[in-house]
Amino acid sequence: MSESIEQKCLAKGVKLTDQRKIIAKVMSESQDHPNVDELYKRVSKVDSKISIATVYRTVKLFEESGILAKHEFKGGKARYEELSESHHDHLIDVKTGEIIEFVNEEIEILQKKVAEKYGYELVDHKLELYGVKKNPNKWKKKYL
């Protein structure tokens, strides 16, 4: 299992107050990419004394420390996820805001080929796909 955000903070020398520990734990347990408001709502259920300003400052600190990744997907507030060693791309449902993480080796190979074609060595990239489900009920039956 991967390191928790709290463990990453300790490894990077980020001071963890009790409030930061709660924020780190809630963020580590998130299965989605919450924005600060969503994270604040979750944190408030654990400790109602934590202010939205504390959540903003903590998220910024974690981002600057290389613990969280900030995503500014189209049409919404910045969203966050734990920074991962493994690369993945995102498919964003523009109607629901659902974010699907995926890895596709064919896309990875194609991106390298495009860079090489223009005389570049690819050092990094970010791929965000935006869409809507064509037929949600059909998809559920086929894949679930």
N, CA, C and O of each residue as an XYZ file, in Angstrom:
576
protein
N       0.842     -1.185      0.000
C       0.000      0.000      0.000
C       0.884      1.245      0.000
O       1.970      1.235      0.580
N       0.431      2.305     -0.640
C       1.236      3.508     -0.743
C       1.246      4.275      0.573
O       0.403      4.079      1.449
N       2.236      5.156      0.674
C       2.347      6.005      1.855
C       1.130      6.913      1.987
O       0.567      7.353      0.985
N       0.730      7.190      3.211
C      -0.346      8.144      3.431
C       0.221      9.555      3.298
O       1.436      9.753      3.305
N      -0.670     10.521      3.178
C      -0.233     11.912      3.102
C       0.507     12.284      4.381
O       1.508     12.998      4.331
N       0.030     11.812      5.513
C       0.698     12.103      6.784
C       2.133     11.579      6.770
O       3.050     12.273      7.211
N       2.330     10.374      6.272
C       3.678      9.802      6.191
C       4.566     10.607      5.247
O       5.748     10.811      5.522
N       3.996     11.060      4.141
C       4.765     11.872      3.195
C       5.166     13.203      3.830
O       6.276     13.688      3.608
N       4.264     13.793      4.620
C       4.577     15.049      5.323
C       5.763     14.845      6.255
O       6.702     15.640      6.264
N       5.712     13.779      7.032
C       6.795     13.498      7.972
C       8.114     13.286      7.238
O       9.157     13.772      7.674
N       8.066     12.558      6.122
C       9.276     12.300      5.342
C       9.862     13.581      4.751
O      11.075     13.688      4.576
N       9.004     14.549      4.446
C       9.464     15.807      3.852
C       9.696     16.902      4.883
O      10.043     18.029      4.530
N       9.504     16.573      6.152
C       9.751     17.546      7.208
C       8.665     18.593      7.370
O       8.912     19.666      7.921
N       7.455     18.288      6.890
C       6.329     19.213      7.041
C       5.749     19.024      8.442
O       5.356     17.919      8.815
N       5.701     20.108      9.209
C       5.177     20.053     10.574
C       3.681     19.732     10.528
O       2.926     20.360      9.786
N       3.270     18.763     11.317
C       1.867     18.353     11.341
C       1.210     18.714     12.663
O       1.462     18.076     13.686
N       0.379     19.723     12.640
C      -0.456     20.051     13.788
C      -1.598     19.037     13.819
O      -1.767     18.264     12.876
N      -2.375     19.036     14.889
C      -3.519     18.120     14.951
C      -4.485     18.375     13.803
O      -5.022     17.433     13.220
N      -4.710     19.649     13.475
C      -5.629     19.980     12.383
C      -5.078     19.515     11.039
O      -5.823     18.990     10.212
N      -3.791     19.702     10.818
C      -3.187     19.226      9.564
C      -3.267     17.708      9.461
O      -3.470     17.168      8.374
N      -3.107     17.017     10.590
C      -3.213     15.553     10.580
C      -4.603     15.122     10.132
O      -4.744     14.177      9.356
N      -5.616     15.804     10.612
C      -6.993     15.471     10.226
C      -7.188     15.724      8.732
O      -7.754     14.889      8.026
N      -6.726     16.860      8.260
C      -6.853     17.196      6.838
C      -6.106     16.167      5.995
O      -6.619     15.713      4.972
N      -4.901     15.797      6.415
C      -4.111     14.795      5.692
C      -4.834     13.450      5.655
O      -4.867     12.788      4.618
N      -5.411     13.048      6.786
C      -6.122     11.762      6.860
C      -7.350     11.765      5.951
O      -7.577     10.815      5.202
N      -8.130     12.828      6.018
C      -9.332     12.913      5.180
C      -8.945     12.905      3.701
O      -9.589     12.235      2.895
N      -7.907     13.640      3.349
C      -7.474     13.681      1.952
C      -6.946     12.311      1.505
O      -7.218     11.876      0.386
N      -6.199     11.636      2.374
C      -5.675     10.298      2.044
C      -6.799      9.298      1.796
O      -6.664      8.393      0.972
N      -7.905      9.467      2.513
C      -9.030      8.544      2.389
C      -9.954      8.891      1.222
O     -10.867      8.125      0.914
N      -9.732     10.032      0.572
C     -10.592     10.457     -0.536
C     -10.390      9.546     -1.743
O      -9.263      9.241     -2.134
N     -11.495      9.129     -2.310
C     -11.456      8.290     -3.504
C     -11.662      9.124     -4.772
O     -11.714      8.592     -5.881
N     -11.777     10.429     -4.584
C     -12.022     11.328     -5.715
C     -10.983     12.444     -5.693
O      -9.949     12.323     -5.037
N     -11.256     13.509     -6.397
C     -10.374     14.663     -6.485
C     -11.126     15.873     -5.911
O     -11.646     16.689     -6.673
N     -11.189     15.996     -4.595
C     -12.012     17.057     -4.015
C     -11.428     18.446     -4.224
O     -10.212     18.617     -4.317
N     -12.324     19.447     -4.296
C     -11.855     20.829     -4.248
C     -11.792     21.196     -2.763
O     -12.177     20.398     -1.908
N     -11.312     22.393     -2.458
C     -11.128     22.771     -1.058
C     -12.458     22.806     -0.307
O     -12.521     22.407      0.855
N     -13.521     23.280     -0.960
C     -14.823     23.319     -0.293
C     -15.310     21.923      0.080
O     -15.821     21.713      1.180
N     -15.150     20.967     -0.840
C     -15.554     19.589     -0.554
C     -14.709     19.003      0.572
O     -15.226     18.327      1.462
N     -13.406     19.267      0.525
C     -12.515     18.777      1.569
C     -12.887     19.380      2.925
O     -12.889     18.683      3.940
N     -13.198     20.663      2.936
C     -13.607     21.343      4.170
C     -14.862     20.695      4.772
O     -14.935     20.493      5.984
N     -15.841     20.374      3.934
C     -17.059     19.727      4.434
C     -16.741     18.389      5.100
O     -17.303     18.055      6.142
N     -15.839     17.635      4.490
C     -15.467     16.326      5.051
C     -14.688     16.492      6.361
O     -14.919     15.770      7.332
N     -13.772     17.446      6.368
C     -12.957     17.699      7.556
C     -13.830     18.193      8.704
O     -13.613     17.820      9.857
N     -14.813     19.030      8.393
C     -15.708     19.590      9.419
C     -16.492     18.506     10.149
O     -16.854     18.679     11.313
N     -16.754     17.398      9.477
C     -17.465     16.288     10.120
C     -16.591     15.614     11.174
O     -17.100     15.000     12.112
N     -15.277     15.729     11.016
C     -14.343     15.148     11.980
C     -14.048     16.143     13.096
O     -14.015     15.778     14.271
N     -13.833     17.401     12.722
C     -13.531     18.453     13.701
C     -14.130     19.768     13.204
O     -13.609     20.392     12.280
N     -15.219     20.171     13.824
C     -15.934     21.384     13.386
C     -15.167     22.670     13.687
O     -15.555     23.739     13.216
N     -14.095     22.587     14.455
C     -13.313     23.777     14.786
C     -12.317     24.157     13.691
O     -11.740     25.243     13.735
N     -12.109     23.283     12.718
C     -11.166     23.578     11.634
C     -11.843     24.533     10.657
O     -12.928     24.248     10.148
N     -11.201     25.658     10.401
C     -11.781     26.674      9.516
C     -11.448     26.387      8.058
O     -10.518     25.642      7.747
N     -12.224     26.991      7.182
C     -11.966     26.869      5.747
C     -10.600     27.461      5.414
O      -9.905     26.953      4.534
N     -10.210     28.530      6.106
C      -8.899     29.149      5.869
C      -7.775     28.171      6.200
O      -6.767     28.122      5.495
N      -7.941     27.400      7.259
C      -6.937     26.397      7.635
C      -6.830     25.331      6.552
O      -5.732     24.890      6.213
N      -7.977     24.918      6.009
C      -7.959     23.918      4.941
C      -7.243     24.486      3.713
O      -6.407     23.806      3.117
N      -7.561     25.722      3.330
C      -6.881     26.361      2.193
C      -5.373     26.418      2.414
O      -4.602     26.038      1.534
N      -4.951     26.890      3.588
C      -3.514     27.019      3.870
C      -2.821     25.657      3.864
O      -1.710     25.519      3.352
N      -3.483     24.662      4.435
C      -2.890     23.329      4.506
C      -2.759     22.706      3.129
O      -1.730     22.110      2.808
N      -3.796     22.839      2.314
C      -3.748     22.300      0.951
C      -2.618     22.976      0.173
O      -1.876     22.308     -0.547
N      -2.485     24.277      0.312
C      -1.417     25.013     -0.365
C      -0.038     24.532      0.105
O       0.870     24.339     -0.703
N       0.102     24.343      1.414
C       1.360     23.833      1.962
C       1.678     22.447      1.410
O       2.808     22.184      1.000
N       0.686     21.562      1.397
C       0.893     20.208      0.876
C       1.238     20.243     -0.614
O       2.065     19.459     -1.080
N       0.613     21.137     -1.351
C       0.921     21.268     -2.772
C       2.352     21.759     -2.962
O       3.107     21.187     -3.748
N       2.726     22.814     -2.248
C       4.076     23.375     -2.366
C       5.152     22.396     -1.908
O       6.298     22.484     -2.347
N       4.792     21.471     -1.036
C       5.730     20.474     -0.525
C       5.814     19.239     -1.424
O       6.572     18.314     -1.133
N       5.044     19.217     -2.509
C       5.076     18.084     -3.424
C       4.330     16.874     -2.909
O       4.681     15.738     -3.230
N       3.297     17.112     -2.108
C       2.517     16.019     -1.532
C       1.170     15.879     -2.234
O       0.676     14.769     -2.429
N       0.581     17.014     -2.612
C      -0.676     17.035     -3.364
C      -0.439     17.623     -4.740
O       0.427     18.478     -4.926
N      -1.216     17.156     -5.697
C      -1.209     17.721     -7.049
C      -2.487     18.527     -7.235
O      -3.577     18.092     -6.863
N      -2.329     19.702     -7.816
C      -3.470     20.582     -8.082
C      -3.860     20.426     -9.546
O      -3.013     20.468    -10.438
N      -5.156     20.246     -9.777
C      -5.672     20.142    -11.142
C      -6.694     21.246    -11.347
O      -7.575     21.451    -10.512
N      -6.575     21.944    -12.440
C      -7.549     22.984    -12.763
C      -8.308     22.547    -14.007
O      -8.108     23.071    -15.103
N      -9.184     21.572    -13.801
C      -9.996     21.063    -14.892
C     -10.958     22.151    -15.347
O     -11.340     23.020    -14.563
N     -11.345     22.101    -16.608
C     -12.247     23.114    -17.173
C     -13.515     23.284    -16.351
O     -14.054     22.326    -15.797
N     -13.973     24.520    -16.286
C     -15.294     24.811    -15.739
C     -15.497     24.572    -14.264
O     -16.630     24.365    -13.829
N     -14.445     24.595    -13.488
C     -14.665     24.354    -12.068
C     -13.529     24.852    -11.209
O     -12.573     25.464    -11.684
N     -13.666     24.569     -9.931
C     -12.651     24.945     -8.954
C     -11.478     23.982     -9.047
O     -11.603     22.868     -9.557
N     -10.345     24.432     -8.547
C      -9.165     23.569     -8.510
C      -9.477     22.329     -7.674
O     -10.124     22.411     -6.630
N      -9.010     21.195     -8.148
C      -9.215     19.932     -7.446
C      -7.853     19.359     -7.098
O      -6.849     19.677     -7.735
N      -7.830     18.519     -6.090
C      -6.563     18.009     -5.579
C      -6.574     16.497     -5.476
O      -7.610     15.865     -5.269
N      -5.377     15.939     -5.628
C      -5.185     14.518     -5.391
C      -3.779     14.317     -4.852
O      -2.887     15.139     -5.057
N      -3.612     13.222     -4.171
C      -2.299     12.887     -3.640
C      -1.344     12.695     -4.817
O      -1.660     11.989     -5.775
N      -0.185     13.325     -4.734
C       0.812     13.196     -5.792
C       1.287     11.754     -5.817
O       1.622     11.177     -4.782
N       1.310     11.193     -6.988
C       1.623      9.779     -7.136
C       2.905      9.614     -7.942
O       3.218     10.424     -8.815
N       3.629      8.562     -7.636
C       4.839      8.250     -8.404
C       4.465      7.712     -9.785
O       5.210      7.888    -10.749
N       3.318      7.061     -9.871
C       2.909      6.481    -11.143
C       2.077      7.486    -11.938
O       1.260      8.218    -11.380
N       2.298      7.505    -13.230
C       1.613      8.435    -14.110
C       0.213      7.930    -14.453
O       0.000      6.729    -14.615
N      -0.726      8.845    -14.560
C      -2.060      8.514    -15.056
C      -2.668      9.760    -15.685
O      -2.243     10.884    -15.414
N      -3.655      9.543    -16.519
C      -4.366     10.625    -17.176
C      -5.780     10.685    -16.617
O      -6.176      9.840    -15.815
N      -6.540     11.691    -17.046
C      -7.881     11.903    -16.492
C      -8.934     12.026    -17.591
O      -8.703     12.654    -18.624
N     -10.081     11.421    -17.349
C     -11.274     11.569    -18.170
C     -12.317     12.218    -17.277
O     -12.693     11.656    -16.248
N     -12.787     13.406    -17.665
C     -13.692     14.184    -16.827
C     -15.069     14.246    -17.464
O     -15.207     14.656    -18.616
N     -16.088     13.840    -16.713
C     -17.470     13.933    -17.169
C     -17.926     15.377    -16.964
O     -18.014     15.842    -15.828
N     -18.214     16.084    -18.049
C     -18.550     17.505    -17.944
C     -19.925     17.749    -17.327
O     -20.214     18.861    -16.885
N     -20.775     16.722    -17.292
C     -22.090     16.886    -16.674
C     -22.056     16.634    -15.176
O     -22.634     17.393    -14.398
N     -21.379     15.569    -14.774
C     -21.400     15.176    -13.360
C     -20.157     15.608    -12.594
O     -20.181     15.676    -11.365
N     -19.077     15.900    -13.302
C     -17.828     16.233    -12.636
C     -17.021     15.012    -12.227
O     -15.934     15.148    -11.666
N     -17.538     13.824    -12.501
C     -16.814     12.594    -12.172
C     -15.473     12.593    -12.894
O     -15.380     12.997    -14.053
N     -14.434     12.135    -12.197
C     -13.095     12.074    -12.778
C     -12.629     10.625    -12.743
O     -12.591      9.987    -11.691
N     -12.276     10.126    -13.919
C     -11.795      8.755    -14.040
C     -10.305      8.820    -14.343
O      -9.885      9.489    -15.287
N      -9.513      8.126    -13.545
C      -8.083      8.025    -13.798
C      -7.848      6.805    -14.680
O      -8.460      5.755    -14.486
N      -6.951      6.960    -15.654
C      -6.650      5.822    -16.521
C      -5.218      5.890    -17.020
O      -4.583      6.944    -17.014
N      -4.728      4.733    -17.453
C      -3.431      4.627    -18.109
C      -3.671      3.860    -19.389
O      -4.323      2.815    -19.377
N      -3.149      4.371    -20.499
C      -3.302      3.696    -21.776
C      -1.950      3.705    -22.476
O      -1.462      4.751    -22.903
N      -1.362      2.535    -22.585
C      -0.010      2.417    -23.151
C       0.054      2.908    -24.600
O       1.064      3.476    -25.015
N      -1.010      2.695    -25.366
C      -1.021      3.170    -26.757
C      -0.911      4.688    -26.823
O      -0.199      5.223    -27.673
N      -1.615      5.385    -25.927
C      -1.546      6.848    -25.886
C      -0.142      7.287    -25.484
O       0.393      8.240    -26.052
N       0.459      6.605    -24.514
C       1.810      6.952    -24.065
C       2.807      6.827    -25.226
O       3.652      7.701    -25.421
N       2.705      5.743    -25.986
C       3.597      5.520    -27.128
C       3.367      6.592    -28.193
O       4.326      7.138    -28.739
N       2.112      6.893    -28.486
C       1.782      7.897    -29.497
C       2.327      9.280    -29.125
O       2.838      9.996    -29.986
N       2.220      9.651    -27.865
C       2.730     10.955    -27.428
C       4.235     11.052    -27.652
O       4.735     12.086    -28.093
N       4.954      9.976    -27.349
C       6.404      9.961    -27.566
C       6.721     10.081    -29.054
O       7.650     10.789    -29.443
N       5.944      9.387    -29.881
C       6.160      9.458    -31.331
C       5.930     10.869    -31.857
O       6.685     11.345    -32.705
N       4.905     11.534    -31.366
C       4.623     12.909    -31.796
C       5.785     13.819    -31.420
O       6.230     14.623    -32.239
N       6.277     13.703    -30.202
C       7.407     14.522    -29.766
C       8.634     14.253    -30.635
O       9.305     15.187    -31.074
N       8.926     12.972    -30.883
C      10.077     12.600    -31.708
C       9.941     13.134    -33.128
O      10.924     13.587    -33.714
N       8.739     13.086    -33.686
C       8.491     13.573    -35.041
C       8.908     15.039    -35.188
O       9.393     15.450    -36.242
N       8.717     15.812    -34.136
C       9.053     17.232    -34.175
C      10.413     17.529    -33.552
O      10.759     18.686    -33.312
N      11.186     16.461    -33.294
C      12.544     16.644    -32.799
C      12.664     16.877    -31.309
O      13.619     17.502    -30.848
N      11.700     16.379    -30.552
C      11.722     16.569    -29.104
C      11.806     15.239    -28.373
O      11.371     14.199    -28.867
N      12.376     15.310    -27.189
C      12.317     14.191    -26.263
C      11.277     14.565    -25.220
O      11.404     15.594    -24.556
N      10.265     13.749    -25.074
C       9.183     14.029    -24.128
C       9.699     13.863    -22.701
O      10.229     12.810    -22.348
N       9.543     14.903    -21.879
C       9.996     14.840    -20.488
C       8.822     14.815    -19.509
O       8.977     14.384    -18.366
N       7.659     15.272    -19.949
C       6.480     15.267    -19.095
C       5.258     15.558    -19.954
O       5.374     16.093    -21.056
N       4.103     15.207    -19.447
C       2.863     15.565    -20.134
C       1.680     15.407    -19.182
O       1.769     14.772    -18.131
N       0.579     16.010    -19.597
C      -0.670     15.902    -18.843
C      -1.781     15.769    -19.878
O      -1.879     16.583    -20.797
N      -2.611     14.750    -19.729
C      -3.706     14.537    -20.664
C      -5.022     14.571    -19.897
O      -5.223     13.828    -18.936
N      -5.908     15.448    -20.342
C      -7.249     15.547    -19.776
C      -8.240     15.409    -20.914
O      -8.208     16.173    -21.878
N      -9.115     14.435    -20.796
C     -10.175     14.233    -21.774
C     -11.486     14.650    -21.135
O     -11.726     14.349    -19.966
N     -12.335     15.336    -21.882
C     -13.623     15.807    -21.376
C     -14.733     15.169    -22.198
O     -14.665     15.145    -23.427
N     -15.756     14.651    -21.523
C     -16.834     14.010    -22.251
C     -18.095     13.867    -21.425
O     -18.172     14.285    -20.270
N     -19.086     13.255    -22.069
C     -20.338     12.901    -21.406
C     -20.612     11.443    -21.742
O     -20.257     10.975    -22.824
N     -21.239     10.728    -20.824
C     -21.572      9.329    -21.088
C     -22.617      9.270    -22.188
O     -23.624      9.978    -22.148
N     -22.362      8.408    -23.178
C     -23.284      8.283    -24.303
C     -24.596      7.643    -23.879
O     -25.676      8.138    -24.202
N     -24.491      6.540    -23.153
C     -25.676      5.842    -22.669
C     -25.303      5.190    -21.346
O     -24.856      4.043    -21.328
N     -25.480      5.906    -20.236
C     -25.023      5.400    -18.940
C     -25.571      4.025    -18.581
O     -24.841      3.202    -18.029
N     -26.832      3.760    -18.879
C     -27.427      2.469    -18.513
C     -26.810      1.333    -19.311
O     -26.584      0.251    -18.768
N     -26.535      1.556    -20.584
C     -25.916      0.541    -21.426
C     -24.509      0.232    -20.912
O     -24.104     -0.929    -20.857
N     -23.764      1.281    -20.534
C     -22.408      1.097    -20.033
C     -22.417      0.267    -18.758
O     -21.600     -0.642    -18.612
N     -23.328      0.563    -17.830
C     -23.395     -0.166    -16.565
C     -23.628     -1.647    -16.796
O     -22.992     -2.485    -16.157
N     -24.539     -1.976    -17.709
C     -24.845     -3.378    -17.974
C     -23.648     -4.099    -18.565
O     -23.395     -5.260    -18.244
N     -22.915     -3.415    -19.425
C     -21.809     -4.048    -20.134
C     -20.592     -4.246    -19.231
O     -19.911     -5.266    -19.336
N     -20.309     -3.291    -18.349
C     -19.059     -3.336    -17.618
C     -19.184     -3.629    -16.116
O     -18.172     -3.886    -15.464
N     -20.371     -3.597    -15.567
C     -20.493     -3.824    -14.125
C     -21.056     -5.187    -13.804
O     -21.219     -5.527    -12.632
